[in-house]
């Protein structure tokens, strides 16, 4: 990739390298122009201020190797100027890395840390990793976890790895499993929830997902792991499809909201769990099995945090 003057002072010319061929122009710009709001990127695309090989293009245009993308001057902070992050957070995330090779990082994301900046947040895991690995130029999230969900998160270090894992996720090559603490006694005979999900945005801007016949097909497999009388059940959840908030909504649909889920859970149940010290969402991506490009099968498990362990210990006392 070739870059001419900085985005604060003049036009940029970005040459598309072969490994980025096939990427949509809007996604390409979002990856290249770190810190530039999405609204600004789409505005300059709509106005025709972004040119490819000196011609106007649509936001869905797919780039070809050797394309030269002209980006107009943008009055922003320097593109490579990172949001300053605390040393303690960077150390925490470095320690959370459970696997790293030349193409992939997998970390045990702490609860309460967003995967990326936005919606009022100046940073997330991806911004922190870009500071921890400044020599890696193409760090991209392979998938997402909700801010309050902990557990295994994949971040690609190469475009080829990102494409490989996205293809595996679209098929049945990736096996992701979660732990969840839910209200009540989950019937061991209920091994799956199949209910279509529809995303809605409230007037406040908050995103909600509901079971709706007009929604997209969604299937989650469940398995009982441990009971705490009739009060709570520790379950394993395996999402077969990958819809937004799928496990949380399917658990509620089954009548067993997840502890600490302010959006879809049961407040009285969550309050009792908080009184035991459980001040978090009790959803954790604990197991991952994924095929790598070389044919090897990567299998990982991530432990829950101390708060989770202590809360379940008190529940079982």
Buried (B, 14 or more C-beta within 10 A) or exposed (E): EEEEEBBEEEBBBBEBBEBBBEBBBBBBBBBBBBBBEEEBBBEBBEEEBBBBEEEEBEBEBEBBEEBEBBBBBBEBBEBEEBBEBEEEBBEEBEEBBBBEEEBBBBBBBBBEBBBBBEEEEEBBBBBBBBBBBEEBEBBBBBBBBBBBBBBBBBBBBBBEBBBBBEEBBEEEBBEBBBBBBBBBBBEEEBEBBEBBBBBEEEEEEEEBBBBEEEBEEBBBBBBBEEBBEEEBBBBBBBBBEEBBBBBBBBBBBBEBBBBBBEBBBBEEBBEBBBEBBBBBBBBBBBBBBBBBBEEEEBEBEBEBBEBBEEBBEBBEE
